């Protein structure tokens, strides 16, 4: 894990300064402590890629998203599809024109996808229904009039139906287990970053305490910046 490596490097990096004069030691504590806190909370950009970690707020967001995923089965119960517990077989009457959707990813690359709704005819308790599906999907676009289709309908409202509910239920289960994984991993990351913040704050406090014993408090600003630069190079290997 990156932060375990940072802690290890931080401790070994400080050790080489602790044997020097007090001013250098005080500057090293404050420089490395500051970097650790900043990176754990906000994220330090990598000098080569320019990308930075999401910081502790990213972990909190991960926990939040994970919890939402965990509640996916509960949210599913409030959808019309959750009430479609009865099954029969129907015949496709018509397929809508594909609805094209364009999405853009973080790199600016665009992709398109199509989805269709269908009208199916089926019989429940001797009554024939010819109704549009409750949702649209890309798999519907491959159907044509006359095709057979599995119909999941609401026994209390047979005119409400959809298909491929097994796939939807599988997706809901995937969301649930993915939510547990994301919540656990994000929670661990949050705890680790909290420890890094605590460790960094201890270093800063120790450095400030030493600085107070120096003549005139010691002008350590330039020394701190130099050590920060050296430590970043040590972390990222550049």
C-alpha positions in Angstrom: 0.0 0.0 0.0 1.3 3.5 -0.9 0.8 5.0 2.5 2.6 2.1 4.3 5.5 2.8 2.0 5.3 6.5 2.6 5.4 6.0 6.4 8.4 3.7 6.0 10.2 6.1 3.7 9.3 9.0 6.0 10.8 7.3 9.1 14.0 6.3 7.3 14.2 9.7 5.6 13.9 11.5 8.9 16.6 9.3 10.5 19.4 10.7 8.3 18.5 14.3 9.5 18.1 13.4 13.2 21.9 13.0 13.5 22.5 16.5 12.2 22.1 19.8 13.9 18.8 20.9 15.6 17.8 23.3 12.9 18.0 20.6 10.2 16.1 18.1 12.4 13.4 20.7 13.1 13.0 21.5 9.4 12.9 17.8 8.5 10.1 17.0 11.0 8.0 19.9 9.8 8.7 19.3 6.0 7.9 15.6 6.1 5.0 16.0 8.5 3.4 18.7 6.2 3.7 16.5 3.1 2.2 13.5 4.8 -0.8 15.6 6.1 -1.3 17.3 2.7 -1.1 14.1 0.7 -3.4 12.2 3.1 -6.1 14.9 3.1 -5.9 16.4 -0.4 -3.4 14.3 -2.5 0.0 15.2 -3.8 0.3 15.3 -7.6 2.8 12.8 -9.1 5.6 14.7 -10.8 5.5 12.5 -13.9 1.8 11.8 -14.5 0.4 15.0 -12.8 -2.3 12.8 -11.3 -2.9 12.8 -7.5 -4.7 10.6 -5.1 -8.2 11.4 -4.0 -7.2 12.0 -0.4 -9.2 11.2 2.7 -12.3 12.7 1.0 -12.1 10.2 -1.7 -12.2 7.4 0.9 -15.3 9.0 2.5 -16.9 9.2 -0.9 -16.1 5.6 -1.5 -17.7 4.6 1.8 -20.8 6.6 0.9 -21.1 5.1 -2.6 -20.4 1.6 -1.2 -23.3 2.0 1.3 -25.6 3.0 -1.5 -24.6 -0.1 -3.4 -25.2 -2.2 -0.3 -28.8 -0.9 -0.2 -29.4 -1.8 -3.9 -31.6 -4.8 -3.0 -33.7 -2.6 -0.7 -34.0 0.1 -3.4 -35.0 -2.6 -5.9 -38.0 -3.5 -3.8 -39.4 -0.1 -4.5 -39.3 -0.5 -8.3 -42.2 -1.8 -10.4 -40.1 -4.8 -11.5 -39.9 -6.1 -7.9 -43.7 -6.8 -8.0 -43.5 -8.7 -11.3 -43.4 -12.2 -9.6 -45.5 -14.1 -12.1 -44.3 -15.5 -15.4 -45.7 -16.4 -18.8 -44.6 -16.3 -22.4 -45.6 -13.6 -24.8 -45.1 -12.7 -28.5 -43.4 -9.5 -29.7 -45.8 -7.2 -31.5 -43.5 -4.3 -32.2 -40.1 -2.9 -31.4 -39.4 0.8 -31.0 -36.7 2.7 -32.9 -33.4 2.5 -31.1 -32.7 5.4 -28.7 -29.1 6.3 -29.1 -27.2 7.6 -26.1 -23.7 9.2 -26.3 -21.5 9.2 -23.3 -18.1 10.8 -22.7 -15.4 9.3 -20.4 -12.9 11.1 -18.3 -10.4 11.1 -21.3 -12.9 12.8 -23.5 -13.6 9.7 -25.6 -17.1 9.2 -26.7 -19.1 6.0 -27.0 -22.7 5.3 -28.1 -25.2 2.7 -27.1 -28.8 2.0 -28.2 -31.8 0.8 -26.3 -35.4 -0.1 -27.3 -38.7 -0.8 -25.8 -41.0 -3.5 -27.1 -44.8 -4.2 -27.1 -45.7 -7.8 -26.3 -48.9 -9.8 -26.4 -49.6 -12.3 -23.7 -52.6 -14.0 -22.0 -53.3 -14.0 -18.3 -56.4 -15.7 -16.9 -58.0 -15.7 -20.3 -57.4 -12.0 -20.9 -55.1 -10.9 -23.7 -52.8 -8.0 -23.0 -50.8 -6.0 -25.6 -48.6 -3.7 -23.6 -45.3 -1.9 -23.8 -42.5 -3.2 -21.5 -41.8 -1.3 -18.3 -38.2 -0.5 -19.3 -36.0 -0.3 -22.3 -32.8 -2.2 -23.0 -30.2 -2.9 -25.7 -31.2 -6.5 -25.9 -34.7 -5.5 -27.0 -33.2 -4.0 -30.1 -32.4 -7.5 -31.5 -36.0 -8.6 -31.3 -38.5 -8.5 -34.2 -42.2 -8.9 -34.4 -43.3 -12.5 -33.9 -40.4 -13.5 -31.6 -41.3 -15.2 -28.3 -40.3 -13.4 -25.1 -40.4 -14.3 -21.4 -42.9 -12.1 -19.6 -42.6 -11.2 -15.9 -45.8 -9.5 -14.8 -47.4 -8.1 -11.7 -50.1 -10.6 -10.7 -52.1 -7.7 -9.2 -51.7 -5.6 -12.3 -51.1 -8.0 -15.3 -50.7 -5.1 -17.7 -47.4 -4.2 -16.1 -44.6 -6.4 -17.4 -40.9 -6.6 -18.2 -38.4 -9.2 -19.3 -34.9 -10.3 -18.4 -35.6 -9.8 -14.7 -33.1 -12.5 -13.8 -30.4 -10.4 -15.3 -31.6 -7.4 -13.4 -31.6 -9.3 -10.1 -28.1 -10.5 -10.8 -26.9 -7.0 -11.4 -28.6 -6.0 -8.0 -26.6 -8.8 -6.3 -23.4 -7.6 -7.9 -24.0 -4.1 -6.7 -24.6 -5.4 -3.2 -21.3 -7.4 -3.0 -19.4 -4.7 -4.8 -20.8 -2.2 -2.2 -19.5 -4.3 0.6 -16.0 -4.5 -1.0 -15.9 -0.8 -1.8 -17.0 0.1 1.7 -14.4 -2.1 3.4 -11.5 -1.0 1.2 -12.5 2.7 1.4 -12.9 2.3 5.2 -9.4 0.8 5.5 -8.0 3.6 3.3 -9.7 6.2 5.5 -8.3 4.7 8.7 -4.8 4.5 7.2 -4.9 8.1 6.0 -6.1 9.2 9.5 -3.1 7.5 11.0 -0.9 9.3 8.4 -2.4 12.6 9.4 -1.8 11.9 13.1 1.8 10.8 12.4 2.4 13.9 10.3 0.9 16.2 12.9 3.1 14.7 15.6 6.2 15.3 13.4 5.2 19.0 12.9 4.6 19.5 16.6 8.0 17.9 17.4 9.7 20.1 14.8 8.1 23.2 16.1 9.2 22.3 19.7 12.8 21.9 18.6 12.6 25.2 16.5 11.6 27.1 19.7 14.9 26.1 21.3 16.9 27.6 18.4 18.3 31.2 18.5 15.6 33.6 17.3 13.4 30.6 16.7 15.4 29.7 13.7 14.6 30.7 10.1 13.8 27.3 8.7 11.5 28.2 5.8 13.9 27.7 2.9 15.3 24.5 4.6 11.8 23.1 4.9 11.1 23.7 1.2 14.3 22.0 0.2 13.6 18.9 2.4 10.1 18.8 1.0 11.5 18.6 -2.5 14.0 15.9 -1.6 11.3 13.8 0.2 8.9 14.0 -2.8 11.7 12.8 -5.1 12.4 10.0 -2.6 8.7 9.0 -2.6 8.1 9.0 -6.3 11.6 7.9 -7.3 12.3 10.9 -9.6 
